[in-house]
Amino acid sequence: MNFLHYAVTIGPDDVVRVDLRGSAANVLVMDDLNFQSFKLGQPYRYYGGHFTRSPAIIRPPSGGPWNVVVNLGGFAGTVNAVVQVVHA
């Protein structure tokens, strides 16, 4: 499974901004437990989804450490992304 991974720490009012470079992609924001499940191919929960336009703006429900995953959902191709935490 190919994916890009970014670890971020956000404040309670911050958002995650992901600028996709190249193509539409899945942008998933999840906590550590769900990221481990994702890597193991087990069921997991996330915030975000499939984005066809950039930027993807995602507001997790709380501050703290989060994992941002960008992938093509198993489809062929390449994707690149720039991830930023935007402070409110």
NORMO-V241740 format. One record per residue. N is the residue number from 0. RES is the residue in three letters. SS is DSSP state (@ for helix, = for strand, . for the rest). PHI is phi in whole degrees, 0 to 359 (* if undefined). D_CENTER is the distance of its C-alpha to the mean C-alpha in whole Angstrom. Layout:
n->N res->RES ss->SS phi->PHI d_center->D_CENTER
n->N res->RES ss->SS phi->PHI d_center->D_CENTER
This chain:
n->0 res->MET ss->. phi->* d_center->15
n->1 res->ASN ss->. phi->261 d_center->13
n->2 res->PHE ss->. phi->200 d_center->10
n->3 res->LEU ss->= phi->263 d_center->9
n->4 res->HIS ss->= phi->230 d_center->8
n->5 res->TYR ss->= phi->226 d_center->8
n->6 res->ALA ss->= phi->263 d_center->9
n->7 res->VAL ss->= phi->228 d_center->10
n->8 res->THR ss->= phi->237 d_center->13
n->9 res->ILE ss->= phi->240 d_center->13
n->10 res->GLY ss->. phi->276 d_center->16
n->11 res->PRO ss->. phi->296 d_center->17
n->12 res->ASP ss->. phi->249 d_center->17
n->13 res->ASP ss->. phi->278 d_center->14
n->14 res->VAL ss->= phi->235 d_center->11
n->15 res->VAL ss->= phi->260 d_center->8
n->16 res->ARG ss->= phi->247 d_center->9
n->17 res->VAL ss->= phi->237 d_center->8
n->18 res->ASP ss->= phi->265 d_center->11
n->19 res->LEU ss->= phi->278 d_center->11
n->20 res->ARG ss->= phi->240 d_center->14
n->21 res->GLY ss->. phi->121 d_center->16
n->22 res->SER ss->. phi->198 d_center->15
n->23 res->ALA ss->. phi->297 d_center->13
n->24 res->ALA ss->= phi->201 d_center->10
n->25 res->ASN ss->= phi->275 d_center->7
n->26 res->VAL ss->= phi->239 d_center->4
n->27 res->LEU ss->= phi->239 d_center->3
n->28 res->VAL ss->= phi->245 d_center->4
n->29 res->MET ss->= phi->213 d_center->7
n->30 res->ASP ss->. phi->282 d_center->10
n->31 res->ASP ss->@ phi->298 d_center->12
n->32 res->LEU ss->@ phi->298 d_center->14
n->33 res->ASN ss->@ phi->289 d_center->12
n->34 res->PHE ss->@ phi->295 d_center->10
n->35 res->GLN ss->@ phi->298 d_center->14
n->36 res->SER ss->@ phi->298 d_center->15
n->37 res->PHE ss->@ phi->304 d_center->12
n->38 res->LYS ss->@ phi->295 d_center->13
n->39 res->LEU ss->@ phi->272 d_center->17
n->40 res->GLY ss->. phi->76 d_center->16
n->41 res->GLN ss->. phi->263 d_center->17
n->42 res->PRO ss->. phi->300 d_center->16
n->43 res->TYR ss->. phi->210 d_center->13
n->44 res->ARG ss->. phi->244 d_center->12
n->45 res->TYR ss->. phi->206 d_center->8
n->46 res->TYR ss->= phi->246 d_center->8
n->47 res->GLY ss->= phi->119 d_center->7
n->48 res->GLY ss->= phi->152 d_center->8
n->49 res->HIS ss->= phi->270 d_center->10
n->50 res->PHE ss->= phi->243 d_center->11
n->51 res->THR ss->. phi->260 d_center->14
n->52 res->ARG ss->. phi->231 d_center->14
n->53 res->SER ss->. phi->246 d_center->13
n->54 res->PRO ss->. phi->271 d_center->12
n->55 res->ALA ss->= phi->269 d_center->9
n->56 res->ILE ss->= phi->245 d_center->10
n->57 res->ILE ss->= phi->230 d_center->8
n->58 res->ARG ss->. phi->248 d_center->11
n->59 res->PRO ss->. phi->296 d_center->10
n->60 res->PRO ss->. phi->287 d_center->14
n->61 res->SER ss->. phi->205 d_center->15
n->62 res->GLY ss->. phi->285 d_center->15
n->63 res->GLY ss->= phi->124 d_center->15
n->64 res->PRO ss->= phi->280 d_center->13
n->65 res->TRP ss->= phi->220 d_center->9
n->66 res->ASN ss->= phi->248 d_center->7
n->67 res->VAL ss->= phi->252 d_center->3
n->68 res->VAL ss->= phi->243 d_center->4
n->69 res->VAL ss->= phi->238 d_center->5
n->70 res->ASN ss->= phi->211 d_center->9
n->71 res->LEU ss->. phi->258 d_center->12
n->72 res->GLY ss->. phi->64 d_center->12
n->73 res->GLY ss->. phi->91 d_center->16
n->74 res->PHE ss->. phi->280 d_center->17
n->75 res->ALA ss->. phi->286 d_center->19
n->76 res->GLY ss->. phi->130 d_center->18
n->77 res->THR ss->. phi->229 d_center->16
n->78 res->VAL ss->. phi->217 d_center->13
n->79 res->ASN ss->= phi->228 d_center->12
n->80 res->ALA ss->= phi->209 d_center->10
n->81 res->VAL ss->= phi->243 d_center->11
n->82 res->VAL ss->= phi->249 d_center->8
n->83 res->GLN ss->= phi->224 d_center->11
n->84 res->VAL ss->= phi->261 d_center->12
n->85 res->VAL ss->= phi->257 d_center->14
n->86 res->HIS ss->. phi->277 d_center->17
n->87 res->ALA ss->. phi->279 d_center->19
